[in-house]
Amino acid sequence: MPDPEFKLGRLKDRWVVSWWEDGARKRFRLEASTRQEAERAKASFVIGLSRHDDVTVEELWTAYLKEKEGRRVVRSMNFEWKFLGPTFGHLEARHITVELCREYVRKRRKLGKRGAAGGETADGTIWTEMGHLRTVLTWAADKKLIDHAPKIERPPKPKPKERYLTRREAHQLLDAAAVPHIRLAIILTITTAARIGAVLDLTWDRVDFVRAQIKLARPDTTTRKGRATVPINATLMAALREARTGALTDHVIEWNGKAVASIKTGFEAAVSAGGLEGVTPHVLRHTAAVWMAEDGVDMEEIAQYLGHEDSRITRKVYARFSPGHLQKAAASLDFAIPQLKFVK
């Protein structure tokens, strides 16, 4: 059953929100005197907040996750709240200051990624956590749950890691992948240049064996990051045909008759068994882009493969791997130097 349509209106000089439920019209009286207050109160009511004044960051975070239920990001945000909650949860959005953000960064750096004392958390992790906090508060402002989103200061975004696999290392990794679904995930990620989330989301109805194409984008939702439609090459075709014969679910990556939510454990085991270091699933996507650039593939085509809307982003990161990169510039600086004659 679709969600009811909530409408804002007036009844006996009071603001109310109304909707239809089981064939009957329902109304809820709002504590508001102006339209602006009424719109904010309606937004709070629709997402299940008991009030719209003095709402805490924790309540906003919970409401946001409720609206985004079913998306992969919810899982990571639930974990992130373990760290963000103690600092920001009890506050109202208007209480968040730049100094409080800096204090959180200082404290978070002293903790391990999983919260163990004496560890150390990379700025990249903190950057993501606080980015999600900013997303929630911006969403709340758009929903009129708060007057405006406060400034969330984050540490500088770390530069992209340079690690990528050589073709020999890729074979080492595949040979070390003891579990079939880990091996298939590695092949899929490299040959489609997809993010691991798109690989784990992939269902068989988006694998077109006839046209030899894969649609990485889910038809029922949109993602902030682009997902392309890419060809199936010979390596991937063989792996997919083999996997399809034994498939028990709608998902391409499955294990024990169930869709796979994470390959972290199995992937790390393959990396270790292969004698490799510094390799994550995202390194595989980076590897795919580097290989294409090294083979002289046009940056526009690489951008389409990666799902980049702006090829300037692709060029900025991957142009230097192209065999012809800066060669024309170097040639223009070439000049003949007269041979020096030495007198004995």
N, C-alpha and C positions, 0 to 999 in steps of 0.2 A: 504494500500500500504506500503511495507517495506521501511525503510529508505534507501536512496541511499548509495552506497559504494564510499567513497572518497579516491582518490589515489594521492600520491605525485609524481611529475615528473618535467621534464625540458622542456621548450619551449623557443627557441631563447635565450639560455643562462640565462633564468630566471626561478626561482622556481615557479611552479604552482600547484594548487590542482584541480583535475578534477573529474567529476561525470556525470552520465546519469540521465536526467530528462525529462519525457514525450517523450521519444524516441530520444532526442537530447543530444549531448555531451556538457557539460558546463565546463568552466574553470574560475579560479580566480587566478590572479597573486599575489604572496606573496612578502612582503617586507622582503627578507632574502637573505643573501649572502653565508651562509653555510648550510649544511644539518641539523645540529642541530637546527639552527634558523628556518629553513623551517619546521621541524617537530613540533616545538613549535607553529609556526604561523598556521600551518594546524590544530592542535588541537584546537586552539582558534577559528578558522573559523568554524569548525564543530559544536561546541557547541554554536556558536552565539556571541562570543565576537568580538567587533569591532577592537580590537588590541591585541597584545600579549606582548607588552612592558608596564611597569608601570601599570599592571592590579591591581585593588584594591581587598581587601578581600571581600568587598560587591559583586563585580562582580563575584568572584569565588564562593561565597556562593549561589548566584542566579543561576549560571550555574549548580552547583551541584544539587540543588533542581529541576531544570528543567530536568536533566537527570534521577533523581529518582522519577519523578512525578508518583503519584498513590500509592506510598508506605506510610505506616502509619507514619513512622518517619518524613515525610515532614511536617505534621501538627504540631508536637511538635517543629521542627526546625524553622518553621515560627514564632512561639511564642518566642522562645529563642533569635531570632535575635533582638527583642525589647530591650534586655539587652546587648547582645554582640555588636550590631551595632555601638552604640555611641563611644565605646572604640576602636574597631578594623576595622570598616567598611571602613573608608576613607584611611586606610594605605595600603601599599604594604606588601606582606608577609615578605619580608626581613626586614621590620621595626619592626616586633614583637620581643620583648625581654622577658627574664624571669622576669625582673623587671616590665614590663608592665602587664604581666600575674598576678603577685602578687598584683599589684595595682587594677586590675579588681576584684580579689578575695576580697580584703579589702572593696571596694565599694559595691560589690554585697552582701556581708554579712550584710550590713546595710540596705538593702532593703528587703521588704517582698517578698514572693514568686511570687506575682503578680505585684510587683513593687511599692507597697505603701510605702511611707516614714515612718520611725519609726518602720518598721517591722524587720524581721530577716529571712535570707535565710539559709537553712541548707547546709552544705558542699556537701551533696549528690547531691543536685540540681546543684550546681556550678560545681561539678565534671563531671556531665553529659553534661552540656552546653559546657564546655571547651573541653570535649572529642569529641563533634561534630565539634567544630572548628578545632581540630587536624585532624579529619577524612577528612574534606573538604580540608585542606592544603596538606595532604598526597595524596589525590585524584588528586589535581591540579599538584603536582610534578610528579605523575605517568603519567598524561596526557601531561607532558612537558609544562604546562602553566606557571610554575615557575621553577627556577633552583633547589630549594630544599625546603623541608618543614622545617620551623623553629621549635625549641623546644617549646612545649606548656607545661608549668608547671601547674599542677593542685593541689588542696588541697588533702591531703590523702583520699583515698576512705574509707568511713565510714564502720564500721563493720556491717555485716548483722543483721537486727533486729531479736530479739528472739521471737517476738509475733507470736503465732499460736493459733488456736481455739481448744478447747476441743469439743468432740462430742455434748455435751449439748449446747455449744455456737453456734455450727453450726446449730442446730435445732432452736435456738433462732433467728438466722439471717434469716433462711428460713421462719420461721413463720412471721417475720416482713417485708418480701419482699412483698409489696402490688401489684407490677406490675409483670405480668407473665414473661416478658422477663428478668427481673432482677433475679427472682427466678431460671429460667432456666440457666442463665449465672453462678449463684453461684453453682448449681448442676454440670454443665459441668466443671467448673474450678476445683472443688474438686475431682470429679471422674476421670478426665483425667490428673490432675496435670499440666495443661497447663497454659501458660502465657495468660493474658487477651487479648492480641493482636491476639493470635491464636484462641481463642474462638470467638472473634468478626469476624474474617476472615472466620470461618468455614462455608462451604456450604453443602447442602444436598447431593450432588453427592459424597462427601467424607465420608458419613455416610453409612456404609454397614450393614444393618439390618440382612442380611442372615448370614454373617460371624461374626456378632457382633463385628465390629471393626470401629474405627475412624482414618482417616488419617489427622493428624493435619497440615502437611506440604502442602502448596499450590503447585500444579504441574507447575504453570506458572512462578514461581520466586524462588529465594533462599533467605534465611534469615541468618543473622550472627549467630543467636542463633538456636540451633537444635530444631526440632519439631518431635515428635515420632508418631508412629502408635500404638494405645493402644486399649485394649479390652473395650467393652461396658458392664458394670456390670448391675445387675438387677435394681438398683436404677436409673441409667441413662437411661436404656432401656425404662422404664415406662415413664419417663419424655419426652424422645425424641418421642416416639410413639404418645403421647398426643399432643406435639407441631407440629408434622408432619401433623396431620389431619387438622389443621387450618392454615398451612403455606401459605403465600401470596407471598413470595420472595424465591430466591435461598439460602438466608442466614438463618442459623439456629436461630441466634439471630436477631429478627426483632421486629419492633414496628410500628404500624399504617401503615402497608404495605410497610415499608422501612427498609433497612439494618441499623443497629445501629453503629454509629461511636464511641460512648463513653457511658459507664454506670455510670459515675462519680456521677451525681446528684441522680439517683435512688438508687445506691449502698450506698451512704453516708446516704440517708434517711432511708434505711433499717438498717444500722449500728446503727444510732441514735435511731430508734424506738425499736430496739432489746436490747437497754441498754448496748451496747458494746463500747469499746474504742480502738483506735490504730489499727483498722482493715481496710486494703486496699485490692483491688483485688489480689495483689501479696501475701498477707498473706494467701489467700486460697491455692495457689500453695505450699507455705511453709508448710501449714497445712497438705496437702496431703502427702508430703514427710515424715513429722514427724509421721503421723499415720502409714504409711507403716513401718518405722523404729521401732516404738514402738511394732508393731505386729511381729517383727523379720524377715521381708522380707530382702532377701539378698541385699547387697549394689549394686551389679552389676545389679540386676533387677530394683532397684529403679532408678539407673542411666539411664537405658534404658527408663523407664517411663518418666523421666524428660527431656530426649533428650540430656543428657550429653555425650559428646564423651569420656571423661576421668572419670572413676569411682572414681579416687582419689579425684576429686572435691566433689563428692557426699559424700564420706567417711569422708572428712574433716569437712563437715557441719553437716551431719546427723548421723554419727556412734554413737555419744554420746546418742542418743535417743533409741538405740537398747537395749533391756532388758539384753542382755549378754555382753554389752560393758564393757571392762576392768575386767570382772568377773574372767577370767582365771589369769590375772595379780594379782588381789587381792588374789586369792586362793594361788598363789605361795608365797605370803608374810605372809600367815597365819602360825603361829607357837604356840606351847603350852607354856604357861607361868606358871612356877611353882607357886603353891599356897603359899603365905607367911604364916608362922606360927607366931602367936602373943603370946608372953609370958606375962602372967598376973603378 
